Amino acid sequence: MIFPERNGVITFAGRDVTVVGPDLKVGEIAPEFTVQAQDWSTVSALSATEGKVRIIASVPSLETSVCDRETRQFNQDAANLSKDISILVISTDLPYTQKRWCGAAGIDQVMVLSDHMDVDFGKKYGVLIKEIRILRRAVFVVDRNNRITYAAYMPTIGAEPDYDAVIEAAKQAL
């Protein structure tokens, strides 16, 4: 499959970069994607969380301050949510880097997954930054029928999502 390449969407280090893939919109069916778990196994993420509402957060790298804060916030939020809501945090960090970071950060309520191998998620969800092969920050809520009920692409790499809006959208999708 060929994915569109777009410029003028976001900058990195002060320069325009190429975003691969389309921006997904509320009402669309979320595309299935494969990523790697921390043990390097391949996961079809929507199938693995079938029957649940999913919050899917795309982050550039867990080892940056904003991504660290975002993942910790979603991990904390997950403890107070229905077990019918799954939170997935996806980056292009290597699986063993993710495993080490999650262990050190005490992340145990969210699924942290790697898009390093094929950047399948990045291309299908319009978050792959081509030149540096990392993901731009975005958050999606996908309902039990795989329909997108919330989609927010952050205007800059360092911008955090509206956590309250994301959690509310997930609760509404139940």
TORKOL-4160 file (C-alpha; in steps of 0.2 Angstrom, whole numbers, padded with zeros to 4 digits, m for minus):
174
<pt num="1" X="0000" Y="0000" Z="0000"/>
<pt num="2" X="0006" Y="0017" Z="m0004"/>
<pt num="3" X="0004" Y="0031" Z="0009"/>
<pt num="4" X="0003" Y="0049" Z="0006"/>
<pt num="5" X="0018" Y="0060" Z="0011"/>
<pt num="6" X="0014" Y="0077" Z="0017"/>
<pt num="7" X="0024" Y="0093" Z="0021"/>
<pt num="8" X="0018" Y="0108" Z="0030"/>
<pt num="9" X="0010" Y="0098" Z="0044"/>
<pt num="10" X="0023" Y="0099" Z="0058"/>
<pt num="11" X="0041" Y="0104" Z="0061"/>
<pt num="12" X="0055" Y="0096" Z="0070"/>
<pt num="13" X="0070" Y="0106" Z="0077"/>
<pt num="14" X="0064" Y="0121" Z="0067"/>
<pt num="15" X="0062" Y="0113" Z="0050"/>
<pt num="16" X="0048" Y="0106" Z="0040"/>
<pt num="17" X="0047" Y="0087" Z="0040"/>
<pt num="18" X="0037" Y="0074" Z="0030"/>
<pt num="19" X="0023" Y="0066" Z="0038"/>
<pt num="20" X="0018" Y="0049" Z="0030"/>
<pt num="21" X="0000" Y="0043" Z="0030"/>
<pt num="22" X="m0017" Y="0051" Z="0031"/>
<pt num="23" X="m0024" Y="0061" Z="0046"/>
<pt num="24" X="m0038" Y="0049" Z="0053"/>
<pt num="25" X="m0055" Y="0057" Z="0057"/>
<pt num="26" X="m0069" Y="0054" Z="0069"/>
<pt num="27" X="m0081" Y="0042" Z="0062"/>
<pt num="28" X="m0069" Y="0032" Z="0051"/>
<pt num="29" X="m0065" Y="0014" Z="0055"/>
<pt num="30" X="m0048" Y="0012" Z="0063"/>
<pt num="31" X="m0036" Y="0002" Z="0053"/>
<pt num="32" X="m0028" Y="m0014" Z="0061"/>
<pt num="33" X="m0010" Y="m0012" Z="0063"/>
<pt num="34" X="0004" Y="m0023" Z="0069"/>
<pt num="35" X="0018" Y="m0018" Z="0082"/>
<pt num="36" X="0030" Y="m0027" Z="0093"/>
<pt num="37" X="0027" Y="m0031" Z="0111"/>
<pt num="38" X="0042" Y="m0029" Z="0123"/>
<pt num="39" X="0047" Y="m0047" Z="0121"/>
<pt num="40" X="0048" Y="m0043" Z="0102"/>
<pt num="41" X="0032" Y="m0054" Z="0098"/>
<pt num="42" X="0021" Y="m0046" Z="0084"/>
<pt num="43" X="0004" Y="m0040" Z="0090"/>
<pt num="44" X="m0011" Y="m0035" Z="0080"/>
<pt num="45" X="m0016" Y="m0022" Z="0092"/>
<pt num="46" X="m0035" Y="m0020" Z="0088"/>
<pt num="47" X="m0037" Y="m0039" Z="0088"/>
<pt num="48" X="m0028" Y="m0041" Z="0104"/>
<pt num="49" X="m0039" Y="m0028" Z="0112"/>
<pt num="50" X="m0055" Y="m0033" Z="0104"/>
<pt num="51" X="m0071" Y="m0030" Z="0113"/>
<pt num="52" X="m0063" Y="m0015" Z="0122"/>
<pt num="53" X="m0063" Y="0004" Z="0120"/>
<pt num="54" X="m0045" Y="0009" Z="0116"/>
<pt num="55" X="m0035" Y="0024" Z="0119"/>
<pt num="56" X="m0020" Y="0024" Z="0107"/>
<pt num="57" X="m0007" Y="0037" Z="0111"/>
<pt num="58" X="0007" Y="0040" Z="0098"/>
<pt num="59" X="0023" Y="0047" Z="0106"/>
<pt num="60" X="0040" Y="0051" Z="0098"/>
<pt num="61" X="0051" Y="0042" Z="0112"/>
<pt num="62" X="0048" Y="0037" Z="0130"/>
<pt num="63" X="0065" Y="0044" Z="0135"/>
<pt num="64" X="0059" Y="0062" Z="0132"/>
<pt num="65" X="0052" Y="0072" Z="0146"/>
<pt num="66" X="0035" Y="0075" Z="0137"/>
<pt num="67" X="0033" Y="0057" Z="0132"/>
<pt num="68" X="0038" Y="0051" Z="0149"/>
<pt num="69" X="0025" Y="0063" Z="0157"/>
<pt num="70" X="0011" Y="0057" Z="0145"/>
<pt num="71" X="0014" Y="0039" Z="0147"/>
<pt num="72" X="0015" Y="0041" Z="0166"/>
<pt num="73" X="m0002" Y="0051" Z="0166"/>
<pt num="74" X="m0011" Y="0038" Z="0155"/>
<pt num="75" X="m0004" Y="0024" Z="0167"/>
<pt num="76" X="m0011" Y="0033" Z="0182"/>
<pt num="77" X="m0028" Y="0036" Z="0173"/>
<pt num="78" X="m0029" Y="0018" Z="0168"/>
<pt num="79" X="m0030" Y="0013" Z="0186"/>
<pt num="80" X="m0046" Y="0022" Z="0188"/>
<pt num="81" X="m0054" Y="0017" Z="0172"/>
<pt num="82" X="m0066" Y="0003" Z="0168"/>
<pt num="83" X="m0057" Y="m0013" Z="0163"/>
<pt num="84" X="m0066" Y="m0012" Z="0147"/>
<pt num="85" X="m0054" Y="0002" Z="0142"/>
<pt num="86" X="m0037" Y="m0002" Z="0136"/>
<pt num="87" X="m0023" Y="0011" Z="0134"/>
<pt num="88" X="m0009" Y="0008" Z="0121"/>
<pt num="89" X="0006" Y="0019" Z="0120"/>
<pt num="90" X="0016" Y="0017" Z="0104"/>
<pt num="91" X="0033" Y="0023" Z="0100"/>
<pt num="92" X="0047" Y="0018" Z="0088"/>
<pt num="93" X="0058" Y="0015" Z="0103"/>
<pt num="94" X="0066" Y="m0003" Z="0103"/>
<pt num="95" X="0056" Y="m0016" Z="0113"/>
<pt num="96" X="0070" Y="m0019" Z="0125"/>
<pt num="97" X="0072" Y="0000" Z="0128"/>
<pt num="98" X="0053" Y="0001" Z="0131"/>
<pt num="99" X="0054" Y="m0014" Z="0143"/>
<pt num="100" X="0068" Y="m0006" Z="0153"/>
<pt num="101" X="0060" Y="0011" Z="0153"/>
<pt num="102" X="0043" Y="0004" Z="0159"/>
<pt num="103" X="0052" Y="m0006" Z="0173"/>
<pt num="104" X="0061" Y="0009" Z="0179"/>
<pt num="105" X="0045" Y="0020" Z="0178"/>
<pt num="106" X="0033" Y="0008" Z="0186"/>
<pt num="107" X="0022" Y="0007" Z="0170"/>
<pt num="108" X="0010" Y="m0008" Z="0173"/>
<pt num="109" X="m0007" Y="m0002" Z="0168"/>
<pt num="110" X="m0005" Y="0002" Z="0149"/>
<pt num="111" X="0002" Y="m0008" Z="0135"/>
<pt num="112" X="0018" Y="0000" Z="0128"/>
<pt num="113" X="0021" Y="m0006" Z="0111"/>
<pt num="114" X="0035" Y="m0003" Z="0097"/>
<pt num="115" X="0032" Y="0002" Z="0079"/>
<pt num="116" X="0051" Y="0001" Z="0076"/>
<pt num="117" X="0051" Y="m0014" Z="0064"/>
<pt num="118" X="0038" Y="m0009" Z="0050"/>
<pt num="119" X="0031" Y="0008" Z="0056"/>
<pt num="120" X="0014" Y="0000" Z="0051"/>
<pt num="121" X="0005" Y="0010" Z="0064"/>
<pt num="122" X="0014" Y="0026" Z="0060"/>
<pt num="123" X="0010" Y="0025" Z="0041"/>
<pt num="124" X="m0009" Y="0020" Z="0044"/>
<pt num="125" X="m0012" Y="0033" Z="0057"/>
<pt num="126" X="m0003" Y="0047" Z="0049"/>
<pt num="127" X="0010" Y="0049" Z="0063"/>
<pt num="128" X="0026" Y="0044" Z="0055"/>
<pt num="129" X="0039" Y="0057" Z="0053"/>
<pt num="130" X="0049" Y="0051" Z="0038"/>
<pt num="131" X="0066" Y="0060" Z="0040"/>
<pt num="132" X="0069" Y="0054" Z="0058"/>
<pt num="133" X="0058" Y="0039" Z="0058"/>
<pt num="134" X="0049" Y="0043" Z="0074"/>
<pt num="135" X="0031" Y="0046" Z="0077"/>
<pt num="136" X="0022" Y="0062" Z="0080"/>
<pt num="137" X="0012" Y="0065" Z="0095"/>
<pt num="138" X="m0007" Y="0060" Z="0093"/>
<pt num="139" X="m0021" Y="0052" Z="0103"/>
<pt num="140" X="m0035" Y="0041" Z="0096"/>
<pt num="141" X="m0050" Y="0034" Z="0105"/>
<pt num="142" X="m0057" Y="0018" Z="0096"/>
<pt num="143" X="m0073" Y="0010" Z="0101"/>
<pt num="144" X="m0078" Y="m0008" Z="0103"/>
<pt num="145" X="m0083" Y="m0008" Z="0084"/>
<pt num="146" X="m0066" Y="m0001" Z="0079"/>
<pt num="147" X="m0074" Y="0016" Z="0075"/>
<pt num="148" X="m0063" Y="0031" Z="0079"/>
<pt num="149" X="m0073" Y="0042" Z="0091"/>
<pt num="150" X="m0059" Y="0054" Z="0095"/>
<pt num="151" X="m0043" Y="0059" Z="0086"/>
<pt num="152" X="m0031" Y="0073" Z="0090"/>
<pt num="153" X="m0015" Y="0077" Z="0082"/>
<pt num="154" X="m0004" Y="0088" Z="0092"/>
<pt num="155" X="0002" Y="0104" Z="0083"/>
<pt num="156" X="0020" Y="0102" Z="0089"/>
<pt num="157" X="0030" Y="0088" Z="0095"/>
<pt num="158" X="0031" Y="0094" Z="0113"/>
<pt num="159" X="0012" Y="0098" Z="0115"/>
<pt num="160" X="0003" Y="0086" Z="0127"/>
<pt num="161" X="m0014" Y="0080" Z="0123"/>
<pt num="162" X="m0030" Y="0086" Z="0133"/>
<pt num="163" X="m0030" Y="0071" Z="0145"/>
<pt num="164" X="m0047" Y="0075" Z="0152"/>
<pt num="165" X="m0055" Y="0076" Z="0134"/>
<pt num="166" X="m0047" Y="0059" Z="0130"/>
<pt num="167" X="m0053" Y="0050" Z="0146"/>
<pt num="168" X="m0070" Y="0058" Z="0143"/>
<pt num="169" X="m0071" Y="0052" Z="0125"/>
<pt num="170" X="m0066" Y="0034" Z="0131"/>
<pt num="171" X="m0079" Y="0034" Z="0144"/>
<pt num="172" X="m0092" Y="0040" Z="0131"/>
<pt num="173" X="m0087" Y="0026" Z="0119"/>
<pt num="174" X="m0091" Y="0012" Z="0132"/>
